[in-house]
């Protein structure tokens, strides 16, 4: 394999600096930098003036290079459209999870090839905006066969696949919730576990469609017994047990975290569970934005992700998420970028991605800008894309 030298890098953000330092130290920023890539891995990085020879040389013309974004929460395998639901919320309708049924119906009706084409298009859309790793959940099938096929299709494009049969209780089981939990933790889990790395549950007693604390515990413990690691949707629509349950069971992440008590914050701060913040959801549902400053001040580990889905956040743009986190959640641009790379990787329990380091994968994004600051400074402008390294 040939080596490629990328030079003309105005600012290289490695996200591999001192976690206890300031913005520049944490992000491990190098100016006037260069990177050598060999067979898809970083072989060298440092000052451009000291760069070794390589087979191919590419001048990036003063652009910034950052780690590829790690999108640790998405629902990309779906069919159908819920734009009318979005418009209704913009005029005051509340979100309670009920619209998921519309997506379930459309997804069940779609062929495997149609779903495969849709998810591949969405992944390419993400890559065009700088994302190199994405987690994908099921949850729009809610039958044994449909959940399993969603996971099989997701596994074709990412190793980070999550079984979310406990997304909502389908209408057919509205009168017997226990029977649906038995289905999820029995035949559905048996069919889905071979295709997934994670199990998740929408723990939300404030919604008649989602799952309460005890139901969620049963789902998570069954998933863990089947060899899956744990993730949780929690505290999205109101106060609830999701965060405490995630911490108690040692979940890798609890995502949403919109309504947190002081005890919830303290529990997160004293744990290794990452709080996954999804500001695109607040944008799309008109719910209050999370106070990320409160979490960071308490020592909570914070990640950012899109939650790309057809109902509550139909965006695939991590730069948009970063801009919202800075504008609406009180994060600095450096904190937001760190959360979208290192911390999102940590929420997937991955130490090999989210950073730029020698020996690591060359998962790089390039910005049509001289600094990472432009991610929040130029919202909505398509300045980020994955850097081709082959």
C-alpha positions as CSV (number, residue, x, y, z in Angstrom):
1,X,0.0,0.0,0.0
2,X,1.2,3.5,-0.7
3,X,1.5,6.2,2.0
4,X,-0.1,9.6,1.7
5,X,1.1,12.8,3.2
6,X,-1.6,15.4,4.0
7,X,0.0,18.8,4.4
8,X,-1.2,22.4,4.3
9,X,-3.3,21.7,7.5
10,X,-3.8,25.1,9.2
11,X,-5.0,23.4,12.4
12,X,-5.0,19.7,13.3
13,X,-7.4,18.8,16.1
14,X,-6.4,15.4,17.5
15,X,-8.8,15.3,20.5
16,X,-6.0,13.4,22.1
17,X,-4.6,16.0,24.5
18,X,-4.8,16.4,28.3
19,X,-8.5,15.8,29.4
20,X,-7.9,18.0,32.5
21,X,-6.5,20.9,30.5
22,X,-8.0,23.9,28.8
23,X,-9.6,23.9,25.4
24,X,-6.3,23.9,23.4
25,X,-4.7,21.3,25.7
26,X,-7.8,19.0,25.7
27,X,-8.2,19.1,21.9
28,X,-4.5,18.5,21.3
29,X,-4.3,21.2,18.6
30,X,-1.4,21.4,16.3
31,X,-1.0,24.3,13.9
32,X,0.7,24.2,10.5
33,X,0.5,20.4,10.7
34,X,0.8,17.4,8.5
35,X,-0.5,13.8,8.7
36,X,0.8,10.6,7.0
37,X,-1.7,7.8,6.3
38,X,-0.6,4.3,5.5
39,X,-3.2,1.6,4.7
40,X,-6.0,3.5,6.4
41,X,-4.1,4.2,9.6
42,X,-2.3,7.2,10.9
43,X,1.4,6.6,10.5
44,X,2.8,10.0,11.6
45,X,1.5,13.4,12.6
46,X,3.3,16.6,13.6
47,X,4.7,19.9,12.3
48,X,4.6,20.1,8.5
49,X,8.2,21.2,8.5
50,X,9.2,17.8,10.0
51,X,6.9,15.6,7.8
52,X,8.6,12.5,6.4
53,X,8.5,11.6,2.7
54,X,5.5,9.7,1.4
55,X,4.4,8.1,-1.9
56,X,1.6,10.7,-2.5
57,X,1.4,14.3,-1.2
58,X,-1.9,16.2,-0.9
59,X,-2.0,19.8,0.0
60,X,-5.2,20.8,1.9
61,X,-4.6,24.5,1.3
62,X,-4.9,25.8,4.8
63,X,-8.0,23.8,5.9
64,X,-8.5,22.4,9.4
65,X,-8.6,18.6,10.0
66,X,-10.5,17.1,12.9
67,X,-11.4,13.6,14.1
68,X,-14.4,12.2,12.2
69,X,-17.5,12.7,14.2
70,X,-18.9,9.8,16.2
71,X,-22.7,9.8,16.1
72,X,-23.6,7.6,19.0
73,X,-27.4,7.7,18.7
74,X,-29.4,7.3,15.5
75,X,-32.4,5.4,14.0
76,X,-31.5,5.3,10.4
77,X,-33.4,2.2,9.2
78,X,-36.9,3.6,8.6
79,X,-39.3,4.3,5.8
80,X,-41.9,7.0,5.5
81,X,-42.2,10.7,6.4
82,X,-43.5,12.6,9.4
83,X,-43.1,16.2,8.3
84,X,-46.7,17.0,9.2
85,X,-46.1,15.9,12.7
86,X,-43.1,18.3,12.9
87,X,-45.3,21.2,11.6
88,X,-47.9,20.4,14.2
89,X,-45.3,20.6,17.0
90,X,-44.2,24.0,15.6
91,X,-47.7,25.2,16.2
92,X,-48.0,23.9,19.7
93,X,-48.7,20.1,19.6
94,X,-46.9,18.1,22.3
95,X,-44.7,15.1,21.6
96,X,-45.5,11.9,23.5
97,X,-44.0,9.1,21.3
98,X,-47.3,8.2,19.7
99,X,-46.2,9.1,16.2
100,X,-43.7,6.2,16.2
101,X,-46.6,4.0,15.0
102,X,-46.6,5.8,11.7
103,X,-43.0,5.0,11.0
104,X,-43.5,1.4,12.1
105,X,-46.3,0.9,9.6
106,X,-44.2,2.4,6.8
107,X,-41.1,0.5,7.7
108,X,-42.9,-2.8,7.9
109,X,-44.4,-2.2,4.5
110,X,-41.0,-1.5,2.9
111,X,-38.9,-4.2,1.2
112,X,-35.4,-5.1,2.4
113,X,-33.9,-3.5,-0.7
114,X,-35.8,-0.3,-0.2
115,X,-34.7,-0.1,3.5
116,X,-31.1,-0.9,2.5
117,X,-31.0,1.9,-0.1
118,X,-32.5,4.4,2.4
119,X,-30.0,3.6,5.1
120,X,-27.0,3.7,2.8
121,X,-28.1,7.0,1.5
122,X,-28.4,8.4,5.0
123,X,-25.0,7.1,6.0
124,X,-23.5,8.8,2.9
125,X,-25.3,12.0,3.9
126,X,-23.6,11.7,7.3
127,X,-20.2,11.1,5.8
128,X,-20.7,14.2,3.6
129,X,-20.9,16.1,6.9
130,X,-17.9,14.6,8.6
131,X,-19.3,11.6,10.4
132,X,-17.1,8.4,10.3
133,X,-18.8,6.2,12.9
134,X,-22.5,5.9,13.5
135,X,-24.6,3.8,15.9
136,X,-28.0,2.6,14.5
137,X,-30.9,1.3,16.5
138,X,-33.9,-0.8,15.5
139,X,-37.3,0.0,17.0
140,X,-39.4,0.6,13.9
141,X,-40.4,-3.0,13.4
142,X,-41.8,-4.2,16.8
143,X,-42.3,-7.8,15.5
144,X,-39.7,-10.5,15.8
145,X,-39.2,-10.6,12.0
146,X,-39.1,-6.9,11.4
147,X,-36.8,-6.1,14.3
148,X,-34.3,-8.8,13.2
149,X,-34.3,-7.6,9.6
150,X,-33.7,-4.0,10.6
151,X,-30.7,-5.1,12.6
152,X,-29.4,-7.2,9.8
153,X,-29.6,-4.2,7.5
154,X,-28.0,-1.9,10.0
155,X,-25.1,-4.3,10.5
156,X,-24.3,-4.0,6.9
157,X,-23.1,-0.4,7.4
158,X,-21.9,-0.3,11.1
159,X,-20.7,-2.6,13.9
160,X,-22.5,-0.3,16.4
161,X,-26.0,-1.9,16.2
162,X,-28.6,-1.6,19.0
163,X,-31.7,-3.7,19.6
164,X,-34.5,-1.4,20.5
165,X,-37.5,-3.7,20.4
166,X,-38.6,-1.8,23.6
167,X,-39.1,1.5,21.7
168,X,-42.9,1.7,22.3
169,X,-45.7,-0.8,23.0
170,X,-47.4,-1.4,19.7
171,X,-51.2,-0.9,19.6
172,X,-51.9,-4.7,19.4
173,X,-50.4,-5.0,22.9
174,X,-51.9,-1.9,24.4
175,X,-54.2,-4.0,26.6
176,X,-51.4,-6.4,27.7
177,X,-48.1,-4.6,28.1
178,X,-46.7,-7.6,30.0
179,X,-47.1,-9.8,27.0
180,X,-45.1,-7.4,24.8
181,X,-42.3,-7.2,27.4
182,X,-42.3,-11.0,27.4
183,X,-42.1,-11.0,23.5
184,X,-39.2,-8.4,23.6
185,X,-37.2,-10.4,26.2
186,X,-38.0,-13.8,24.8
187,X,-38.4,-14.6,21.1
188,X,-37.5,-11.1,19.8
189,X,-34.3,-10.9,21.8
190,X,-33.3,-14.4,20.8
191,X,-33.8,-13.5,17.1
192,X,-32.1,-10.1,17.4
193,X,-29.1,-10.6,19.8
194,X,-26.9,-12.2,17.1
195,X,-27.2,-9.1,15.0
196,X,-26.6,-6.5,17.7
197,X,-24.0,-5.2,20.1
198,X,-26.3,-3.2,22.4
199,X,-29.8,-3.3,23.9
200,X,-31.7,-0.1,24.6
201,X,-35.1,0.8,26.0
202,X,-37.3,3.9,25.9
203,X,-37.7,4.4,29.7
204,X,-40.3,7.1,29.9
205,X,-43.2,6.7,32.4
206,X,-44.5,10.1,31.2
207,X,-45.6,8.5,27.9
208,X,-48.4,5.9,27.7
209,X,-46.5,4.4,24.7
210,X,-43.0,3.8,26.3
211,X,-41.8,1.8,29.3
212,X,-41.8,2.4,33.0
213,X,-38.8,1.7,35.3
214,X,-39.6,-1.9,36.1
215,X,-40.4,-2.8,32.5
216,X,-37.2,-1.2,31.5
217,X,-35.2,-3.1,34.1
218,X,-36.6,-6.4,32.8
219,X,-35.6,-5.5,29.2
220,X,-32.1,-4.4,30.1
221,X,-31.3,-7.3,32.4
222,X,-32.6,-9.7,29.7
223,X,-30.4,-8.1,27.1
224,X,-27.4,-8.2,29.3
225,X,-28.0,-11.9,30.0
226,X,-28.0,-12.4,26.2
227,X,-24.6,-10.8,26.0
228,X,-25.6,-7.3,24.9
229,X,-24.2,-4.1,26.5
230,X,-26.6,-1.5,27.8
231,X,-27.9,1.9,26.5
232,X,-30.9,3.8,27.8
233,X,-33.3,6.4,26.4
234,X,-34.1,8.3,29.6
235,X,-35.7,11.5,31.1
236,X,-36.8,12.9,27.8
237,X,-40.4,13.9,28.4
238,X,-40.2,14.5,32.1
239,X,-38.5,13.4,35.4
240,X,-38.2,9.6,35.6
241,X,-36.1,6.6,36.6
242,X,-34.1,6.3,33.4
243,X,-30.9,7.9,34.6
244,X,-30.8,6.2,37.9
245,X,-31.5,2.8,36.3
246,X,-28.8,3.4,33.7
247,X,-26.3,4.2,36.4
248,X,-27.3,1.3,38.6
249,X,-27.0,-1.2,35.8
250,X,-23.7,0.3,34.5
251,X,-25.1,1.3,31.1
252,X,-22.6,2.8,28.7
253,X,-24.9,5.8,28.1
254,X,-28.2,7.3,29.0
255,X,-29.5,9.6,26.2
256,X,-31.7,12.6,26.1
257,X,-31.4,13.7,29.8
258,X,-33.8,16.6,29.3
259,X,-35.3,16.5,32.8
260,X,-32.7,15.8,35.5
261,X,-33.0,16.2,39.3
262,X,-29.9,17.1,41.4
263,X,-29.8,13.4,42.4
264,X,-29.7,12.4,38.7
265,X,-26.8,14.7,38.0
266,X,-24.9,13.5,41.1
267,X,-25.5,9.9,40.1
268,X,-24.1,10.5,36.6
269,X,-21.1,12.4,38.0
270,X,-20.2,9.5,40.2
271,X,-20.5,6.9,37.5
272,X,-18.9,5.9,34.2
273,X,-22.2,6.3,32.4
274,X,-22.1,9.0,29.7
275,X,-24.9,11.5,29.3
276,X,-25.8,11.6,25.6
277,X,-27.3,15.0,24.7
278,X,-29.4,15.3,21.6
279,X,-30.1,19.0,21.0
280,X,-31.6,18.4,17.6
281,X,-34.5,16.7,19.4
282,X,-35.1,19.8,21.5
283,X,-35.0,21.9,18.3
284,X,-37.6,19.6,16.7
285,X,-39.9,19.1,19.6
286,X,-39.7,22.5,21.2
287,X,-38.8,20.9,24.5
288,X,-36.3,22.7,26.8
289,X,-32.7,22.4,26.0
290,X,-30.5,20.6,28.5
291,X,-28.2,22.8,30.6
292,X,-24.9,21.2,29.6
293,X,-23.0,23.7,31.7
294,X,-24.7,22.3,34.8
295,X,-23.6,18.8,33.9
296,X,-20.1,19.6,33.0
297,X,-19.6,21.7,36.2
298,X,-20.7,18.6,38.2
299,X,-18.2,16.4,36.4
300,X,-20.7,14.5,34.2
301,X,-19.3,12.9,31.0
302,X,-21.2,14.5,28.1
303,X,-21.5,13.2,24.5
304,X,-23.4,14.7,21.6
305,X,-25.3,12.8,18.9
306,X,-28.0,13.5,16.3
307,X,-30.7,11.0,17.2
308,X,-31.4,11.1,13.4
309,X,-35.0,9.8,13.0
310,X,-38.1,10.7,11.1
311,X,-40.2,11.9,14.0
312,X,-38.2,14.0,16.5
313,X,-35.0,15.0,14.8
314,X,-34.7,14.4,11.1
315,X,-31.1,15.7,10.7
316,X,-28.0,13.8,10.0
317,X,-25.7,16.8,10.7
318,X,-23.3,16.6,13.6
319,X,-22.1,20.2,12.8
320,X,-25.7,21.4,13.3
321,X,-25.7,19.5,16.7
322,X,-22.5,21.2,17.7
323,X,-23.8,24.6,16.8
324,X,-27.0,24.0,18.8
325,X,-24.9,22.7,21.8
326,X,-22.9,25.9,21.8
327,X,-25.8,28.3,21.2
328,X,-28.5,26.7,23.3
329,X,-26.8,24.4,25.8
330,X,-24.0,26.5,27.1
331,X,-21.1,24.5,25.8
332,X,-17.9,26.0,24.4
333,X,-17.0,25.1,20.8
334,X,-14.1,23.0,22.2
335,X,-16.4,21.2,24.7
336,X,-18.9,20.5,21.9
337,X,-16.3,19.1,19.5
338,X,-14.8,16.9,22.3
339,X,-18.3,15.6,23.1
340,X,-19.0,14.8,19.5
341,X,-15.7,12.8,19.1
342,X,-14.0,11.5,22.2
343,X,-17.0,11.4,24.5
344,X,-19.4,9.9,21.9
345,X,-16.7,7.2,21.3
346,X,-16.6,6.6,25.0
347,X,-20.4,6.2,25.1
348,X,-19.8,3.4,22.6
349,X,-17.0,2.1,24.8
350,X,-14.5,2.7,21.9
351,X,-11.0,4.0,22.6
352,X,-9.9,3.5,18.9
353,X,-12.1,6.2,17.4
354,X,-12.9,9.9,18.0
355,X,-9.2,10.8,18.2
356,X,-6.3,11.3,15.7
357,X,-3.3,9.4,17.0
358,X,-0.4,7.4,15.5
359,X,-1.5,3.8,15.0
360,X,-5.2,4.7,15.1
361,X,-7.6,4.6,12.2
362,X,-7.4,7.5,9.7
363,X,-11.0,8.5,10.4
364,X,-10.5,12.2,9.6
365,X,-12.8,15.0,8.7
366,X,-11.7,18.1,6.8
367,X,-13.2,21.6,7.2
368,X,-13.4,24.2,4.5
369,X,-12.3,26.6,7.2
370,X,-9.1,27.4,9.1
371,X,-10.3,26.4,12.5
372,X,-12.8,24.0,14.3
373,X,-14.4,27.2,15.7
374,X,-16.2,27.6,12.4
375,X,-18.4,24.5,13.1
376,X,-20.4,26.7,15.5
377,X,-19.5,30.1,13.9
378,X,-21.0,29.1,10.5
379,X,-24.1,27.1,11.3
380,X,-25.9,25.5,8.4
381,X,-22.9,25.9,6.0
382,X,-21.6,22.5,4.7
383,X,-18.0,23.0,5.7
384,X,-17.3,19.5,7.0
385,X,-16.8,16.2,5.1
386,X,-14.9,13.0,5.6
387,X,-11.4,13.2,4.3
388,X,-10.7,10.4,1.7
389,X,-7.5,8.7,2.8
390,X,-7.3,5.8,0.2
